[in-house]
């Protein structure tokens, strides 16, 4: 599961329709690198700190949700790490903000930051949206086990942020690959 989870985490920023071959090969407009920083070390300079959450249920299926802003794009929950916030705390906060889920326990953490560069058009758009000129994102991925009841899942989140997702499903790893879509610019 750890190898599989690591592989799928690389796809999420790009909404790929099929896994790239080899896994670390992306288009010339974007790149992905793996740094060996621990969770307490800083990611590479110039990258926005971000967490990704692979939430699994008791059947080992993975939570995935369709984005409201990108038609047909499905992804796992993820989001920015606040200043001075521990990545583990950020993962639990983002999960609750985006899905309403607070019944989860952290099982594992990828021991390094996964970084990717924004394509120039996305970087320009996000510079205006976020007020910072980030090269890309450095993601810290976590594997969490859902310990609650499905009624807890609420795509309106906890009400502190604008909803990001329209539908959700528990998927097999194969279904995750089938539901990701081609790269699109942020609208």
NUVEXKE-88499 format. One record per residue: x, y, z of N, C-alpha, C in turn. Coordinates in pm, whole numbers, plus 50000, padded with zeros to 5 digits. Each point is the difference from the previous one (the first is absolute). Layout:
N
SITE/nu/nv/nw/cau/cav/caw/cu/cv/cw
SITE/X/Y/Z/X/Y/Z/X/Y/Z
...
This chain:
187
SITE/nu/nv/nw/cau/cav/caw/cu/cv/cw
SITE/50082/49880/50000/49918/50120/50000/50086/50126/50000
SITE/50115/49998/50074/50083/50120/50008/50055/50039/49863
SITE/50047/49902/49924/50054/50030/49867/49889/50051/49910
SITE/49885/49934/50005/49886/50041/49919/49957/50141/50038
SITE/49990/50028/50129/49959/50131/50047/50099/50106/49953
SITE/50130/49971/50009/50101/50095/49956/49983/50030/49852
SITE/49974/49897/49922/49983/50019/49856/49881/50090/49970
SITE/49885/49976/50062/49882/50080/49971/50015/50143/50048
SITE/50076/50021/50106/50016/50136/50049/50068/50088/49898
SITE/50081/49942/49913/50069/50079/49899/49905/50049/49892
SITE/49889/49933/49980/49909/50037/49893/49911/50118/50035
SITE/49966/50019/50126/49894/50093/50037/50018/50142/49950
SITE/50120/50060/50003/50007/50138/49955/49975/50017/49851
SITE/50013/49893/49923/49994/50011/49856/49872/49946/49939
SITE/49916/49933/50076/49876/49942/49949/50025/49920/49873
SITE/50093/49905/50007/50037/49922/49883/49895/49896/49965
SITE/49981/49974/49872/49904/49900/49956/50059/49860/50007
SITE/50130/49988/49989/50069/49871/50016/50129/50026/50077
SITE/50049/49900/50074/50125/50021/50073/50114/50029/49903
SITE/50089/50093/50033/50113/50027/49913/50099/49884/50004
SITE/50076/49983/49894/50103/49896/49996/50130/50066/49959
SITE/50105/49993/50080/50002/49953/50137/49927/50097/50092
SITE/49981/49960/50126/49918/50076/50093/50048/50144/50018
SITE/50131/50028/49997/50050/50134/50025/50016/50084/49874
SITE/49946/49957/49890/50012/50073/49873/49873/50079/49973
SITE/50013/50131/49987/49885/50085/49972/50031/50085/49878
SITE/49902/50074/49955/50021/50085/49883/50106/50105/50029
SITE/50050/50063/49897/50104/50102/50016/49950/50122/50076
SITE/49868/50015/50012/49943/50116/50071/49994/49978/50150
SITE/50020/49878/50046/49993/49974/50142/50104/49897/50038
SITE/50036/49998/50126/50097/49901/50045/49964/49955/50139
SITE/50049/49883/50036/49975/49946/50132/50132/49949/50054
SITE/50032/50036/50123/50121/49950/50062/49967/49950/50139
SITE/50083/49917/50051/49982/49950/50136/50120/50046/50081
SITE/49976/50075/50106/50109/50040/50088/49995/49912/50123
SITE/50112/49988/50068/50006/49908/50113/49979/50071/50133
SITE/49930/50111/50001/49976/50073/50123/49903/49925/50090
SITE/50019/50010/50129/49904/49942/50094/49887/50099/50019
SITE/49895/49957/50072/49884/50087/50018/50034/50127/50077
SITE/50106/49998/50079/50035/50117/50079/50093/50094/49923
SITE/50056/49954/49889/50087/50084/49920/49916/50077/49899
SITE/50055/50111/49956/49930/50082/49902/50011/49938/49861
SITE/49897/50015/49919/50010/49955/49860/50090/50097/49923
SITE/50029/49970/49875/50083/50092/49921/49940/50141/49997
SITE/50086/50100/49998/49954/50139/49998/49924/50030/49872
SITE/49900/50087/50013/49923/50043/49884/49879/49913/49970
SITE/49978/49897/50081/49887/49910/49979/49899/50016/50113
SITE/49873/50002/49965/49892/50009/50098/49989/49866/50072
SITE/49999/50005/50133/49986/49877/50079/49856/49952/49994
SITE/49983/49871/49980/49869/49941/49976/49997/49859/50056
SITE/49883/49955/50042/49984/49860/50043/49902/49930/49906
SITE/50020/49871/49982/49908/49915/49927/49956/49888/50091
SITE/49874/49961/49987/49941/49900/50089/49946/49883/49920
SITE/50053/49882/50027/49947/49876/49944/49922/49935/50113
SITE/49867/50015/49997/49912/49948/50105/49946/49866/49955
SITE/50022/49896/50082/49948/49867/49966/49897/49957/50103
SITE/49905/49917/49953/49900/49946/50092/50040/49859/50043
SITE/49914/49933/50075/50032/49866/50052/50014/49897/49889
SITE/49947/50028/49882/50013/49909/49884/50123/50035/49916
SITE/50082/50092/50049/50122/50045/49929/49970/50074/49870
SITE/49879/50055/49989/49968/50084/49885/50039/50144/50034
SITE/50028/50076/49895/50054/50135/50013/49890/50104/49975
SITE/49995/50101/50086/49905/50110/49982/50047/50089/49885
SITE/49909/50028/49909/50028/50093/49891/49874/50082/49976
SITE/50020/50124/49955/49885/50089/49979/50019/50079/49871
SITE/49887/50036/49939/50004/50078/49875/50009/50148/50033
SITE/50088/50069/49931/50019/50143/50022/49885/50079/49939
SITE/49959/50105/50066/49895/50088/49948/50053/50092/49891
SITE/50129/50037/50008/50055/50098/49907/50061/49940/49874
SITE/50019/49868/49995/50056/49935/49882/49910/49882/49965
SITE/49919/50012/49896/49907/49893/49965/50070/49865/49981
SITE/49941/49896/50054/50047/49862/49988/50133/49973/50068
SITE/50051/50091/50083/50127/49978/50070/49973/49948/50140
SITE/50058/49887/50032/49989/49939/50132/50135/50005/50068
SITE/50000/50022/50129/50127/50003/50073/49978/49965/50146
SITE/50111/49981/50070/49998/49980/50144/50010/50137/50066
SITE/49953/50012/50125/50008/50129/50068/50146/50048/50012
SITE/50018/50130/49989/50132/50060/50018/49982/50149/50026
SITE/50104/50062/50052/49991/50144/50023/50125/50056/50063
SITE/50005/50132/50009/50117/50070/50049/50024/49982/50149
SITE/50126/50011/50037/50043/49995/50140/50015/50144/50046
SITE/49933/50035/50109/50009/50136/50054/50140/50026/50059
SITE/50035/50129/50014/50128/50037/50062/50013/49935/50137
SITE/50115/49943/50028/50032/49936/50129/49910/49882/50033
SITE/49929/49945/49902/49912/49885/50025/50074/49871/49969
SITE/49986/49902/50087/50059/49868/49978/49923/49932/49886
SITE/50070/49934/49906/49930/49934/49889/49894/49899/50044
SITE/50023/49928/50109/49899/49903/50048/49872/50073/50043
SITE/50018/50110/50069/49884/50081/50042/49929/50055/49877
SITE/50077/50044/49901/49942/50053/49877/49920/49893/49926
SITE/50050/49877/49998/49929/49891/49932/49864/49976/50065
SITE/49996/49996/50131/49872/49978/50070/49906/50119/49980
SITE/50056/50122/50002/49918/50121/49979/49942/50003/49859
SITE/50084/49975/49899/49953/50002/49862/49894/49893/49975
SITE/50020/49881/50058/49901/49894/49985/49864/50045/50054
SITE/50001/50062/50117/49874/50047/50060/49940/50116/49919
SITE/50084/50094/49956/49950/50115/49923/49934/49955/49870
SITE/50059/49902/49932/49953/49961/49867/49895/49891/50000
SITE/49998/49916/50103/49909/49884/50000/49912/49990/50124
SITE/50025/50083/50099/49927/49989/50125/50049/49888/50090
SITE/50096/49922/49955/50047/49882/50074/50099/50040/50109
SITE/49968/49960/50123/50094/50015/50111/50033/49864/50061
SITE/49928/49896/49958/50024/49864/50051/50101/49929/49911
SITE/50126/50030/50023/50107/49939/49920/50127/49997/50083
SITE/50082/49900/49973/50129/49992/50068/50111/49990/49896
SITE/50110/50064/50028/50114/49998/49909/50072/49866/50015
SITE/50014/49929/49887/50070/49871/49998/50145/50015/49954
SITE/50024/50089/49904/50135/50013/49944/50017/50138/49939
SITE/50125/50037/49983/50038/50128/49939/50113/49972/49902
SITE/49991/50054/49880/50112/49989/49907/50116/50078/50063
SITE/50118/49940/50012/50108/50063/50077/50075/50113/49928
SITE/49948/50048/49890/50064/50108/49927/49893/50084/49932
SITE/50041/50117/49953/49910/50089/49928/49999/49962/49853
SITE/49883/49996/49939/49985/49981/49856/49972/50138/49942
SITE/50083/50044/49908/49982/50134/49944/49965/49993/49853
SITE/49922/50095/49956/49971/50014/49858/49991/50148/49966
SITE/50035/50033/49877/49996/50137/49952/49867/50028/49931
SITE/49950/50122/50019/49880/50041/49929/50036/50033/49855
SITE/49914/49965/49904/50020/50051/49864/49992/50153/50006
SITE/50068/50072/49909/50004/50147/50006/49863/50067/50009
SITE/49900/49949/49925/49867/50063/50002/49934/49983/50137
SITE/50017/49884/50061/49942/49974/50132/50073/50084/50104
SITE/50131/50007/49989/50079/50079/50095/49954/50146/49999
SITE/49978/50055/49882/49956/50139/49987/49861/50019/50062
SITE/49909/49908/49972/49865/50009/50055/50001/49991/50153
SITE/50080/49907/50053/50006/49981/50145/50072/50116/50070
SITE/50091/50065/49930/50069/50115/50058/49897/50107/50038
SITE/49902/50021/49913/49895/50098/50029/49903/49948/50105
SITE/49967/49872/49993/49904/49941/50093/50056/49991/50142
SITE/50125/49956/50014/50060/49978/50132/50082/50119/50049
SITE/50038/50091/49910/50081/50113/50040/50147/49967/50021
SITE/50043/49883/49956/50140/49958/50010/50039/49932/49871
SITE/50127/50015/49963/50049/49939/49876/50074/49871/50033
SITE/49926/49891/50017/50059/49869/50030/50041/49932/49870
SITE/50117/49933/50001/50045/49920/49885/49907/49881/49978
SITE/49951/49946/50111/49915/49881/49997/49961/49966/50143
SITE/49972/49873/50024/49965/49957/50134/50093/49888/50046
SITE/50027/49999/50129/50072/49891/50065/49896/49930/50087
SITE/49973/49875/49968/49894/49928/50069/50056/49896/50097
SITE/49937/49993/50116/50026/49896/50099/49874/49915/50002
SITE/50013/49872/49963/49885/49911/49989/49985/49912/50123
SITE/49872/49979/50038/49967/49918/50117/49898/49894/49962
SITE/50015/49883/50061/49902/49893/49988/49919/50001/50128
SITE/49868/50017/49988/49911/50004/50116/49894/49892/49989
SITE/49961/49947/50114/49892/49901/50006/49874/50069/50051
SITE/49891/49985/49923/49870/50056/50040/49943/49912/50110
SITE/49968/50058/50114/49950/49924/50115/49855/50033/50034
SITE/49938/50085/49920/49863/50043/50028/49897/49927/49918
SITE/49881/50059/49994/49891/49949/49918/49987/50090/49878
SITE/49954/49942/49889/49993/50076/49875/49913/50125/50010
SITE/49905/50001/50092/49914/50118/50018/50081/50123/50040
SITE/50120/49978/50052/50086/50111/50040/50056/50075/49878
SITE/50010/49932/49887/50057/50062/49880/49903/50105/49947
SITE/50047/50123/49992/49919/50114/49959/50086/50089/49911
SITE/49970/50001/49871/50083/50076/49906/49987/50151/50015
SITE/49911/50044/50086/49998/50142/50036/50111/50028/50100
SITE/50066/49893/50047/50109/50013/50094/49952/50043/50136
SITE/50086/50073/50069/49963/50046/50134/49943/50141/49998
SITE/49981/50056/49880/49941/50132/49988/50099/50115/50005
SITE/50129/49969/50019/50099/50107/50009/50056/50041/49864
SITE/49983/49915/49899/50055/50026/49867/49893/49977/49895
SITE/50021/50055/49882/49911/49978/49886/50010/49852/49960
SITE/49886/49933/49974/50004/49859/49959/50083/49981/49873
SITE/50074/49889/49995/50085/49968/49885/49949/49882/49920
SITE/49917/49915/50063/49961/49875/49937/49849/49990/49980
SITE/49959/49924/49895/49859/49982/49970/49949/49861/50031
SITE/50081/49898/49976/49964/49861/50027/50119/49931/50065
SITE/49975/49888/50066/50110/49923/50057/49971/49852/49986
SITE/50107/49920/50012/49986/49856/49990/50120/49933/50066
SITE/49978/49878/50048/50111/49914/50043/50040/49921/49876
SITE/50127/50006/49963/50046/49939/49876/50119/49906/50023
SITE/50010/49903/49912/50120/49917/49998/50112/50082/49935
SITE/50125/49960/50018/50107/50073/49931/49979/50005/49848
SITE/49948/49893/49943/49974/49998/49856/49893/50103/49962
SITE/49897/50013/50082/49896/50099/49973/50053/50143/50014
SITE/50093/50020/50092/50062/50132/50015/50063/50040/49867
SITE/50076/49909/49940/50067/50030/49873/49897/50028/49891
SITE/49889/49925/49998/49896/50021/49899/49931/50135/50013
SITE/49992/50055/50122/49925/50123/50023/50081/50128/49991
SITE/50131/49991/49989/50076/50124/49984/49991/50043/49855
SITE/50009/50129/49977/49978/50052/49864/50122/50074/49948
SITE/49989/50052/49879/50111/50068/49935/50029/50134/50066
SITE/50123/50051/49987/50035/50128/50063/49913/50114/49946
SITE/49956/50084/50091/49921/50118/49963/50052/50119/50078
SITE/49990/50117/49943/50037/50121/50072/49891/50034/50099
SITE/50039/50061/50110/49902/50040/50100/49908/50106/49941
SITE/49872/49988/50030/49906/50099/49947/49986/50118/50093
